[in-house]
Amino acid sequence: MKQTFQIPQGSKIVTVEQIGNQIITTFEAEEKSEEKYIPKVGDCVKRRIASGYVYGVLNDNGDFDYCVISPDNANGYIQESWSCISLSFNTRITPEELQAEFNKIGYEYDFETNTAKKQRWTPKEGEKYYFVQSDGSTSFFHNTSTHTDYALISFNNCYKTPIEAKKFSDYIKKYNPDEE
């Protein structure tokens, strides 16, 4: 008995097996070899490393000026520079995806200056916040969008917890001791 069949495009292995009076034909797809992505200066890149991923924007030297190191099963952190010795295992990502990685760890990436800075917390309307008064003591308000709220928030004298406000107060007192 003769059987003829077409092998689908992309099939690598064809298996013909006879079980009793049935003939079973199996086609296994060809493994696709992905083209190696070679990043260019200014590309947002996700790079696989042994313990997780590195996210950044490629600079003129083929490195990242600021990047997020995101270990597997751990919290990410920021690093000011990262040398990309090997250009393998790179994936191009969007600026929005890169910004999301920086945001996860409380930073914002500035694409114009290729720098990262810590995000400042801003209380929502009606939310309680703490601040340091001129005598170094701490107090709190609820954000009602008054001129005082705006001034304290814009001068970065706005903290989510009383502990954060106290830390800043102690810092000020340390470097500005009272005159006696």
Contacts in CASP RR format, 6 or more apart in sequence:
PFRMAT RR
TARGET T0000
AUTHOR 0000-0000-0000
METHOD contacts of the structure
MODEL  1
MKQTFQIPQGSKIVTVEQIGNQIITTFEAEEKSEEKYIPKVGDCVKRRIA
SGYVYGVLNDNGDFDYCVISPDNANGYIQESWSCISLSFNTRITPEELQA
EFNKIGYEYDFETNTAKKQRWTPKEGEKYYFVQSDGSTSFFHNTSTHTDY
ALISFNNCYKTPIEAKKFSDYIKKYNPDEE
3 23 0 8 1.000
5 25 0 8 1.000
7 14 0 8 1.000
7 27 0 8 1.000
8 27 0 8 1.000
10 29 0 8 1.000
10 30 0 8 1.000
11 27 0 8 1.000
11 28 0 8 1.000
11 29 0 8 1.000
11 30 0 8 1.000
12 28 0 8 1.000
12 29 0 8 1.000
12 30 0 8 1.000
12 31 0 8 1.000
13 27 0 8 1.000
13 28 0 8 1.000
14 25 0 8 1.000
14 26 0 8 1.000
14 27 0 8 1.000
14 28 0 8 1.000
15 25 0 8 1.000
15 26 0 8 1.000
15 28 0 8 1.000
16 23 0 8 1.000
16 24 0 8 1.000
16 25 0 8 1.000
17 23 0 8 1.000
17 24 0 8 1.000
17 25 0 8 1.000
17 26 0 8 1.000
18 24 0 8 1.000
36 88 0 8 1.000
37 90 0 8 1.000
37 91 0 8 1.000
37 92 0 8 1.000
38 87 0 8 1.000
38 90 0 8 1.000
39 45 0 8 1.000
39 58 0 8 1.000
39 62 0 8 1.000
39 87 0 8 1.000
39 90 0 8 1.000
39 92 0 8 1.000
40 58 0 8 1.000
41 58 0 8 1.000
41 59 0 8 1.000
41 60 0 8 1.000
41 62 0 8 1.000
42 57 0 8 1.000
42 58 0 8 1.000
42 59 0 8 1.000
43 57 0 8 1.000
43 58 0 8 1.000
43 92 0 8 1.000
44 55 0 8 1.000
44 56 0 8 1.000
44 57 0 8 1.000
44 92 0 8 1.000
44 93 0 8 1.000
44 94 0 8 1.000
44 95 0 8 1.000
44 97 0 8 1.000
44 98 0 8 1.000
45 55 0 8 1.000
45 56 0 8 1.000
45 57 0 8 1.000
45 58 0 8 1.000
45 64 0 8 1.000
45 90 0 8 1.000
45 91 0 8 1.000
45 92 0 8 1.000
45 93 0 8 1.000
46 53 0 8 1.000
46 54 0 8 1.000
46 55 0 8 1.000
46 56 0 8 1.000
46 90 0 8 1.000
46 91 0 8 1.000
46 92 0 8 1.000
46 93 0 8 1.000
46 97 0 8 1.000
47 53 0 8 1.000
47 54 0 8 1.000
47 55 0 8 1.000
47 84 0 8 1.000
47 89 0 8 1.000
47 90 0 8 1.000
47 91 0 8 1.000
48 89 0 8 1.000
48 90 0 8 1.000
48 91 0 8 1.000
49 89 0 8 1.000
51 71 0 8 1.000
51 72 0 8 1.000
52 69 0 8 1.000
52 70 0 8 1.000
52 71 0 8 1.000
52 72 0 8 1.000
53 69 0 8 1.000
53 70 0 8 1.000
54 64 0 8 1.000
54 67 0 8 1.000
54 68 0 8 1.000
54 69 0 8 1.000
54 70 0 8 1.000
54 82 0 8 1.000
55 67 0 8 1.000
55 68 0 8 1.000
55 70 0 8 1.000
55 93 0 8 1.000
55 97 0 8 1.000
55 98 0 8 1.000
55 101 0 8 1.000
55 102 0 8 1.000
56 64 0 8 1.000
56 66 0 8 1.000
56 67 0 8 1.000
56 68 0 8 1.000
56 82 0 8 1.000
56 98 0 8 1.000
56 109 0 8 1.000
57 64 0 8 1.000
57 65 0 8 1.000
57 98 0 8 1.000
57 109 0 8 1.000
57 111 0 8 1.000
57 114 0 8 1.000
58 64 0 8 1.000
58 84 0 8 1.000
59 65 0 8 1.000
59 114 0 8 1.000
62 84 0 8 1.000
63 81 0 8 1.000
63 82 0 8 1.000
63 83 0 8 1.000
63 84 0 8 1.000
64 81 0 8 1.000
64 82 0 8 1.000
64 84 0 8 1.000
65 80 0 8 1.000
65 81 0 8 1.000
65 114 0 8 1.000
65 115 0 8 1.000
66 78 0 8 1.000
66 79 0 8 1.000
66 80 0 8 1.000
66 81 0 8 1.000
66 109 0 8 1.000
66 114 0 8 1.000
66 115 0 8 1.000
66 116 0 8 1.000
67 78 0 8 1.000
67 79 0 8 1.000
67 81 0 8 1.000
67 82 0 8 1.000
68 76 0 8 1.000
68 77 0 8 1.000
68 78 0 8 1.000
68 79 0 8 1.000
68 101 0 8 1.000
68 102 0 8 1.000
68 104 0 8 1.000
68 105 0 8 1.000
68 107 0 8 1.000
69 76 0 8 1.000
69 77 0 8 1.000
69 78 0 8 1.000
69 79 0 8 1.000
69 82 0 8 1.000
70 76 0 8 1.000
70 101 0 8 1.000
70 104 0 8 1.000
75 105 0 8 1.000
76 104 0 8 1.000
76 105 0 8 1.000
77 105 0 8 1.000
78 102 0 8 1.000
78 105 0 8 1.000
78 107 0 8 1.000
78 116 0 8 1.000
95 111 0 8 1.000
98 109 0 8 1.000
99 108 0 8 1.000
99 109 0 8 1.000
102 108 0 8 1.000
102 109 0 8 1.000
102 116 0 8 1.000
103 119 0 8 1.000
106 118 0 8 1.000
106 119 0 8 1.000
107 116 0 8 1.000
107 117 0 8 1.000
107 118 0 8 1.000
107 119 0 8 1.000
108 116 0 8 1.000
108 117 0 8 1.000
108 118 0 8 1.000
108 119 0 8 1.000
109 115 0 8 1.000
109 116 0 8 1.000
110 116 0 8 1.000
110 117 0 8 1.000
120 156 0 8 1.000
120 158 0 8 1.000
121 158 0 8 1.000
121 159 0 8 1.000
121 160 0 8 1.000
122 153 0 8 1.000
122 158 0 8 1.000
123 129 0 8 1.000
123 142 0 8 1.000
123 143 0 8 1.000
123 153 0 8 1.000
123 158 0 8 1.000
123 160 0 8 1.000
124 143 0 8 1.000
125 143 0 8 1.000
125 144 0 8 1.000
125 145 0 8 1.000
126 142 0 8 1.000
126 143 0 8 1.000
126 144 0 8 1.000
127 142 0 8 1.000
127 143 0 8 1.000
128 140 0 8 1.000
128 141 0 8 1.000
128 142 0 8 1.000
128 143 0 8 1.000
129 140 0 8 1.000
129 141 0 8 1.000
129 142 0 8 1.000
129 143 0 8 1.000
129 152 0 8 1.000
129 153 0 8 1.000
129 158 0 8 1.000
129 159 0 8 1.000
129 160 0 8 1.000
130 138 0 8 1.000
130 139 0 8 1.000
130 140 0 8 1.000
130 158 0 8 1.000
130 159 0 8 1.000
130 160 0 8 1.000
130 161 0 8 1.000
130 162 0 8 1.000
130 164 0 8 1.000
130 165 0 8 1.000
131 138 0 8 1.000
131 139 0 8 1.000
131 140 0 8 1.000
131 141 0 8 1.000
131 152 0 8 1.000
131 157 0 8 1.000
131 158 0 8 1.000
131 159 0 8 1.000
131 165 0 8 1.000
132 138 0 8 1.000
132 157 0 8 1.000
132 165 0 8 1.000
132 168 0 8 1.000
132 169 0 8 1.000
132 172 0 8 1.000
133 139 0 8 1.000
136 169 0 8 1.000
136 172 0 8 1.000
136 173 0 8 1.000
137 169 0 8 1.000
138 162 0 8 1.000
138 165 0 8 1.000
138 166 0 8 1.000
138 169 0 8 1.000
140 162 0 8 1.000
141 148 0 8 1.000
141 149 0 8 1.000
141 152 0 8 1.000
143 149 0 8 1.000
143 153 0 8 1.000
152 158 0 8 1.000
157 168 0 8 1.000
159 165 0 8 1.000
159 168 0 8 1.000
END
